[in-house]
């Protein structure tokens, strides 16, 4: 079942790359008591994700945060090493690069994507959501391969 507006973010532990290497981060630490814009991509370093989706959030990070967002989080079913390297390559210093290495949160959200036809295995659908104190207030899931309803520009209009 796919998460919906009004639902709470499921509890699980993911990872982020820190100065000392990968470290755990819980969904409660990320979302409780905060306003968070979470967007997910099918894969780090893939063309649409690297040329359009993440760069839109990098360029607009200050504007998004000026609208009351505490954190911008980019999630992918990749490991923390890949997410850390991708964040550095994209100058995504203002964005939390969240690794859902085993697809645990992606599956709990009901937003898996079968990328096996492209050699990618199970990934996340492309989506964006606004989460306030752990509860989803807006959810935009891309229906096709492009970046439209989950773009930074679209999500800024919802803040």
C-alpha positions as CSV (number, residue, x, y, z in Angstrom):
1,X,0.0,0.0,0.0
2,X,1.4,3.4,-1.0
3,X,1.8,6.1,1.7
4,X,-0.8,8.9,1.4
5,X,-1.2,12.4,2.6
6,X,-2.1,12.3,6.3
7,X,0.0,9.1,6.9
8,X,3.1,9.1,9.2
9,X,6.5,8.2,7.9
10,X,7.3,4.6,8.9
11,X,10.0,4.0,11.5
12,X,13.3,2.7,10.1
13,X,17.0,3.3,10.1
14,X,18.9,4.5,7.1
15,X,22.4,5.9,6.6
16,X,24.2,9.1,5.6
17,X,27.8,9.7,4.9
18,X,29.6,11.7,7.6
19,X,33.1,13.0,8.0
20,X,34.1,9.7,9.7
21,X,32.2,7.4,7.2
22,X,28.7,6.1,7.0
23,X,26.4,6.5,10.0
24,X,22.9,5.5,10.9
25,X,20.0,8.0,10.9
26,X,16.5,7.2,12.0
27,X,13.3,8.5,10.4
28,X,12.3,9.9,13.7
29,X,15.5,11.9,13.9
30,X,14.9,13.1,10.3
31,X,11.2,14.0,10.5
32,X,9.9,14.4,14.0
33,X,9.4,18.0,15.1
34,X,10.5,19.3,11.7
35,X,9.2,20.4,8.3
36,X,11.1,18.4,5.7
37,X,11.0,18.2,1.9
38,X,11.9,14.7,1.0
39,X,12.5,13.8,-2.7
40,X,13.6,10.4,-4.0
41,X,15.3,9.4,-7.2
42,X,15.7,6.0,-8.9
43,X,19.5,6.2,-8.8
44,X,22.4,8.4,-8.0
45,X,24.5,9.5,-11.0
46,X,21.8,8.5,-13.4
47,X,21.0,11.1,-16.2
48,X,17.7,12.6,-15.1
49,X,18.6,12.5,-11.5
50,X,22.0,14.2,-12.1
51,X,21.1,16.7,-14.8
52,X,17.6,17.8,-13.6
53,X,16.2,16.5,-10.3
54,X,19.0,17.0,-7.7
55,X,20.4,20.2,-9.4
56,X,16.9,21.8,-9.1
57,X,17.0,21.3,-5.3
58,X,20.7,22.4,-5.1
59,X,19.9,25.7,-6.9
60,X,16.7,26.4,-4.9
61,X,17.8,25.2,-1.5
62,X,18.0,28.6,0.1
63,X,14.6,29.6,-1.3
64,X,13.0,26.3,-0.1
65,X,14.5,26.8,3.4
66,X,13.3,30.4,3.5
67,X,9.8,29.0,3.2
68,X,10.0,27.3,6.6
69,X,11.6,24.0,5.6
70,X,14.1,22.7,8.1
71,X,15.7,20.1,5.9
72,X,15.8,19.0,2.3
73,X,16.5,15.3,2.0
74,X,17.4,13.4,-1.2
75,X,16.8,9.7,-0.9
76,X,17.9,6.8,-3.2
77,X,18.2,3.1,-3.0
78,X,22.0,3.4,-3.1
79,X,24.6,3.0,-0.3
80,X,26.0,5.9,1.8
81,X,29.3,5.9,-0.1
82,X,27.5,6.5,-3.4
83,X,25.1,9.1,-2.0
84,X,28.0,10.9,-0.3
85,X,30.1,11.0,-3.5
86,X,27.1,12.1,-5.6
87,X,26.3,14.9,-3.1
88,X,29.9,16.1,-3.4
89,X,29.9,15.9,-7.2
90,X,26.6,17.9,-7.3
91,X,27.7,20.5,-4.6
92,X,24.7,19.4,-2.6
93,X,26.0,20.8,0.7
94,X,22.5,22.0,1.8
95,X,20.8,18.7,1.2
96,X,20.9,15.5,3.3
97,X,21.9,12.7,1.0
98,X,20.0,9.8,2.5
99,X,21.0,6.2,1.6
100,X,18.2,3.7,1.6
101,X,20.7,0.9,0.8
102,X,18.3,-2.0,1.3
103,X,15.2,-0.2,0.1
104,X,13.6,-0.5,3.5
105,X,12.0,2.9,3.7
106,X,11.1,2.8,0.0
107,X,9.3,-0.5,0.5
108,X,7.6,0.7,3.7
109,X,6.3,3.8,1.7
110,X,5.0,1.4,-1.1
111,X,7.1,3.4,-3.7
112,X,9.3,0.7,-5.1
113,X,10.3,0.6,-8.8
114,X,11.3,-2.5,-10.7
115,X,14.5,-1.4,-12.5
116,X,15.7,-4.9,-13.3
117,X,15.1,-4.3,-17.0
118,X,17.9,-1.8,-16.8
119,X,20.1,-3.8,-14.5
120,X,19.2,-1.6,-11.5
121,X,17.2,-4.1,-9.4
122,X,14.5,-2.6,-7.1
123,X,14.8,1.2,-6.8
124,X,12.6,4.0,-5.6
125,X,10.0,5.7,-7.8
126,X,10.7,9.4,-8.4
127,X,8.6,11.4,-5.9
128,X,8.7,14.3,-3.6
129,X,6.8,14.9,-0.4
130,X,6.5,17.5,2.3
131,X,6.5,16.0,5.8
132,X,5.6,18.0,8.9
133,X,6.4,16.5,12.3
134,X,6.5,13.0,10.8
135,X,3.2,13.3,8.8
136,X,2.9,13.6,5.1
137,X,1.2,16.8,4.1
138,X,1.9,16.8,0.3
139,X,2.9,13.8,-2.0
140,X,3.8,14.1,-5.7
141,X,4.7,10.8,-7.5
142,X,5.9,11.0,-11.0
143,X,3.8,8.9,-13.4
144,X,6.4,8.9,-16.2
145,X,10.1,9.0,-16.6
146,X,10.5,12.8,-16.4
147,X,10.9,15.3,-13.6
148,X,7.8,17.4,-13.3
149,X,5.5,17.0,-10.2
150,X,8.5,16.1,-8.0
151,X,10.7,19.0,-9.2
152,X,12.0,21.7,-6.8
153,X,10.0,24.3,-8.6
154,X,6.7,22.4,-8.3
155,X,7.3,21.6,-4.6
156,X,8.2,25.3,-3.8
157,X,4.7,26.2,-5.0
158,X,3.3,23.9,-2.3
159,X,5.2,25.5,0.5
